[in-house]
């Protein structure tokens, strides 16, 4: 075993640090023989294994097509927001009532008319007195 002595500038006889050379460590893994030969998989099986559709639980494209066709052919119930309402209570009764629905549509329609009239009769300069437009002239 050889030693390397490191000396400081002050004293040449006493080294501050001694580094010993040791034997080489063993390799991280021992030498292995050649890996076993790969097993040949038939092409049809390979396509199914590597298919991205396999990730979603389908291995056959024909099965995917069949599932889509059956889902498209199913009759769908018409959409109604009432299915999200509670079954009991005063507010669900009011919200489901036809009078409330018609009153809401009336308010929306009147608001649309107000916006149209306000836009037509809007003056260029709001603080100046200018004659108003007549409904016949607009």
C-alpha angles and dihedrals in degrees: 000000000000125000131211115210121207115199130193126226093254102059125018095189100058115055119211094210132028118196115194120206109227133187120282116272117246116263117274090247130015121249109275129203120249115295117259115269116269118256113243113235118201114254096244091055091046091055091053094047095049095041115118088219088069088070089066096048099264121111102170123060090211090057090053091051092049092051092050092049093050092048092049093050095052113107111247124217114238114261116258126172089210090080088073095052124096118259098232136038142072098267096053088050091053093045092050095045116109092224091059091049092050093045090052092051090048092054091048091049093048090049090053091051091048091051091049094049093044091051093049095047096042111127124227091232110025098198097053121085109244128159114266123245119254120230089240092056098049 
